[in-house]
Amino acid sequence: MRAFQILAAFACLGLPAATALAQSVPNPHYDPDTGVLREITVPSTRGECSQCHLEHGGDLALEAHPELLFTENSNRLAYWSEGASPCHAMRPTNYPLTENDRLPEDDPDAGYFEANVGGVRTTGVEFRGRWPGEAVYSNPTVLPGAHLVSPHAWDPDMPVQDVFGEGACANCHDPHGERGHFDLLVKPYRGIAGAESSGPPQEYGLCFSCHGTLGAFGMERSGRFLADYYDRGLNGDTAGHQIRMNHDIAISWPANVQVGDMLSCSDCHNPHGSEGNNRVEPNAYLISDQRPGWSGLTNPRGDPEQNRRFCLGCHIPSDGIPGSQSVEGIVMNTLPDEDGHDSLAPQACSMCHGRDYSGPDSFNVHHPNADPEGGAFGEGLFD
C-alpha cells in the first residue's frame, strides 16, 4: 500500500520534485501508469510534475498559488475531484483492508497492510484500502465521551494544520518521496517488529514520534505513555501487545513472526478515522473498521459489551471455532476454558487484563496483564 491519500502537489514540505525523482525508492505519484492524473495530455504527462505544478513563465503561472500549484496548498489539494480523474476524495474500492491484504512472508516487511488481489500487490489510487475517504477524515463529529471521529483532523493540538484548520496530511505524509518508507510517510512505519528492540520498536517510529513523552503539546496524558508501554527496557516481557507463541492462544505463526514481536498499531487503529465496519457506526479511539465486530466502539474501556467485541475481534472465545480468526498471519486458537473466556461471559476482558492508562507501566490493551491470576508469563512458550 505505497501511497493513498495525498496528491503530489502537496508541496508544503518543500522537497523539490527533481530531488524526489532521484530518490532510490519509487514514488507512486510518478508512476506513468497509475500515478497522478489531473489533466489528459498528448503525449501523456501522467505522473509528471506538470500534473500538479504549473510551468514557469505561462499566463496561468502568474495567477498560481505558492509553489505554482493549481489551487491552494491545503488538504483540499489532496481531495481534488475535478479534471480527468479524482485524487483521494473517495473511499477506495477495497476499503477496509483485511487479513488477506498483507505483504507475504518472504517480503522484508512481511505482514504490512498492502493492497493486493490474490496475493499480487495492486497499484493505483482506487486500491489504497487503508484510506477511508475525505468524508471520514474530515468528519468533525464528536462521539460519546467527547471523542472525535477523526482527531488527527480536528484535534486543535495537531502540529501542522491547513488553511481551513484541518490537521494537514503533511503531519504524516510527504508527497514528493518515500525515503524508503511506506505510504509516503515522513518517518518509519514498517511491518511487525519488536523482538529485537530494547525500547519502543523503531519500526513504529511514526506513531511513537507523537505518542511519546515528547508528543504534541496538549495531548492527553494517556497518549504520551503509548511509547512507554512498548518499551521493553521499562516493562520487560510484558511490554507492548507481545506475541509469545503460546499454543493456548494460537495454532500457528508465519515465518516472519518472532517471539517478542509486538502487534503493530495498524492491527487495531486507522489514523484517518472510522466509519465503522458496518459503515454507519464509527468507532472512537481511531479503532479501525477492518474487523466485523468493530462498529460503534465509542467506549471500549468502560462498556463491557464493547470491550469484548473489540478483544474478540482477534481472539476466539473458548467455545468458538479454533482457527476461525487470524492477525498478522497468526492463526488464532480458542482461548483457554477459564472464567470469562466463553462467548456469553458478561464481564469486560479488561477487568483482568487491564484498562489503566495512568502511568508508563500501567496495564491496558497496549501493555496487557498477560497472566492476571499469577501464573508464569508465557507458559507454553516454544520456539
JOPE-V684578 format. One record per residue. N is the residue number from 1. SS is DSSP state (H for helix, E for strand, L for the rest). NEAR is the number of other C-alpha atoms within 12 Angstrom. D_LAST is the distance of its C-alpha to the last C-alpha in whole Angstrom. Layout:
BEGIN
N	SS	NEAR	D_LAST
N	SS	NEAR	D_LAST
END
This chain:
BEGIN
1	L	40	31
2	L	44	33
3	L	46	36
4	L	48	38
5	L	48	40
6	L	46	42
7	L	48	45
8	L	53	45
9	L	48	48
10	L	45	47
11	L	36	48
12	L	32	48
13	L	25	45
14	L	20	48
15	L	23	46
16	L	22	48
17	H	29	47
18	H	15	48
19	H	18	45
20	H	29	43
21	H	25	44
22	L	17	43
23	L	19	40
24	L	13	37
25	L	22	35
26	L	27	37
27	L	41	39
28	H	39	39
29	H	45	42
30	H	36	44
31	L	25	43
32	L	21	46
33	L	17	45
34	L	27	43
35	L	35	44
36	L	43	46
37	L	36	49
38	L	35	52
39	L	28	55
40	L	17	56
41	L	15	58
42	L	7	59
43	L	9	57
44	L	18	54
45	L	24	53
46	L	27	50
47	L	32	47
48	L	35	49
49	H	37	51
50	H	28	54
51	H	34	52
52	L	41	52
53	E	34	54
54	L	26	58
55	L	20	59
56	L	16	61
57	L	11	65
58	L	12	66
59	H	11	67
60	H	16	64
61	H	19	63
62	H	16	65
63	L	18	64
64	L	21	61
65	E	22	58
66	H	21	57
67	H	29	55
68	H	28	57
69	E	30	55
70	L	34	56
71	L	27	56
72	L	26	55
73	L	34	52
74	L	31	50
75	H	38	47
76	H	33	50
77	H	36	50
78	H	42	46
79	L	34	48
80	L	34	50
81	L	19	52
82	L	18	55
83	L	16	56
84	L	15	54
85	L	23	51
86	L	30	49
87	L	42	46
88	L	40	44
89	L	30	46
90	L	29	45
91	L	31	41
92	L	27	40
93	L	22	40
94	L	29	36
95	L	35	35
96	L	37	33
97	L	35	30
98	L	34	27
99	L	31	24
100	L	29	25
101	L	33	26
102	E	38	24
103	L	35	23
104	L	28	21
105	L	21	18
106	L	15	19
107	L	20	21
108	L	16	21
109	L	28	21
110	L	25	19
111	L	38	20
112	L	43	23
113	E	45	26
114	L	41	28
115	L	38	31
116	E	29	31
117	E	20	32
118	L	13	30
119	L	17	28
120	E	15	30
121	E	23	31
122	L	27	34
123	L	28	37
124	L	35	40
125	H	41	40
126	H	31	41
127	H	34	37
128	L	38	36
129	L	41	34
130	L	42	33
131	L	45	36
132	L	41	38
133	L	36	42
134	H	34	44
135	H	24	46
136	H	37	42
137	H	40	42
138	L	33	45
139	L	26	46
140	L	25	47
141	L	26	47
142	E	21	46
143	E	25	44
144	L	20	44
145	L	18	43
146	L	16	44
147	E	26	41
148	E	32	42
149	L	38	41
150	L	39	40
151	H	35	40
152	H	39	40
153	H	36	43
154	H	29	45
155	L	30	44
156	L	24	47
157	L	22	44
158	L	27	43
159	L	25	43
160	L	26	45
161	E	24	47
162	L	25	49
163	L	15	53
164	L	17	53
165	L	22	50
166	L	29	47
167	E	32	44
168	L	38	44
169	H	46	41
170	H	36	42
171	H	33	40
172	L	36	37
173	E	37	38
174	L	40	40
175	L	46	42
176	L	42	42
177	L	40	39
178	L	33	35
179	L	27	35
180	L	22	31
181	L	34	31
182	H	35	30
183	H	41	33
184	H	36	36
185	E	32	34
186	L	27	35
187	L	27	32
188	L	25	28
189	L	34	27
190	L	35	24
191	L	38	21
192	L	44	18
193	E	37	17
194	L	37	16
195	L	31	13
196	L	21	15
197	L	26	18
198	L	22	20
199	L	29	22
200	L	38	23
201	L	39	21
202	H	27	24
203	H	32	23
204	H	37	25
205	H	29	27
206	H	31	30
207	H	36	30
208	H	32	29
209	L	29	32
210	L	28	34
211	L	30	32
212	L	29	32
213	L	23	34
214	L	19	36
215	L	24	37
216	L	24	40
217	L	18	43
218	L	18	43
219	L	23	40
220	L	22	39
221	H	20	37
222	H	27	34
223	H	28	34
224	H	27	34
225	L	37	31
226	H	43	28
227	H	40	27
228	H	36	27
229	H	42	24
230	L	49	22
231	L	36	22
232	H	29	20
233	H	22	22
234	H	23	24
235	H	29	22
236	H	24	19
237	H	34	16
238	H	37	18
239	L	41	19
240	L	46	20
241	L	40	18
242	E	38	15
243	L	41	12
244	L	33	9
245	L	30	8
246	E	29	10
247	L	25	11
248	L	27	14
249	L	35	15
250	E	34	13
251	E	26	13
252	E	28	12
253	L	29	11
254	L	27	12
255	L	21	11
256	L	26	13
257	L	36	11
258	L	28	9
259	L	27	7
260	L	32	11
261	L	36	13
262	E	43	16
263	L	40	18
264	L	38	21
265	H	36	25
266	H	35	26
267	H	36	23
268	L	35	26
269	E	29	29
270	L	37	32
271	L	34	34
272	L	42	37
273	L	44	37
274	L	50	37
275	L	40	39
276	L	32	37
277	L	28	35
278	L	21	39
279	L	25	41
280	L	15	43
281	L	26	41
282	L	38	39
283	L	45	37
284	L	39	37
285	L	37	34
286	L	38	34
287	E	42	32
288	L	44	31
289	L	42	33
290	L	40	30
291	L	35	29
292	L	25	32
293	L	29	32
294	L	39	32
295	L	31	36
296	L	33	38
297	L	42	36
298	L	33	38
299	L	29	37
300	L	33	34
301	L	29	33
302	L	22	37
303	L	23	37
304	H	26	35
305	H	27	35
306	H	28	34
307	H	34	31
308	H	35	30
309	H	35	31
310	H	40	29
311	H	36	26
312	L	38	26
313	L	32	26
314	L	36	22
315	L	36	21
316	E	33	23
317	L	34	25
318	L	25	24
319	L	21	27
320	L	22	26
321	L	20	25
322	L	24	21
323	L	25	20
324	L	22	23
325	L	31	22
326	E	31	19
327	E	41	19
328	L	42	18
329	L	34	17
330	E	35	15
331	E	28	16
332	E	34	17
333	L	31	17
334	E	30	20
335	L	31	20
336	L	23	20
337	L	18	24
338	L	16	25
339	L	20	28
340	L	24	29
341	L	28	26
342	L	24	28
343	L	27	30
344	L	18	33
345	L	21	32
346	L	19	35
347	L	23	33
348	L	31	31
349	L	37	28
350	H	35	28
351	H	26	30
352	H	25	27
353	H	30	25
354	L	26	27
355	L	28	30
356	L	26	31
357	L	25	32
358	L	19	34
359	L	22	32
360	L	30	30
361	L	32	27
362	L	27	28
363	L	33	26
364	E	35	26
365	L	37	25
366	L	40	24
367	E	38	22
368	L	34	22
369	L	33	22
370	L	31	19
371	L	19	20
372	L	18	24
373	L	13	24
374	L	12	23
375	L	11	20
376	L	14	17
377	L	21	15
378	L	24	12
379	L	16	12
380	L	15	10
381	E	18	7
382	L	18	4
383	L	16	0
END
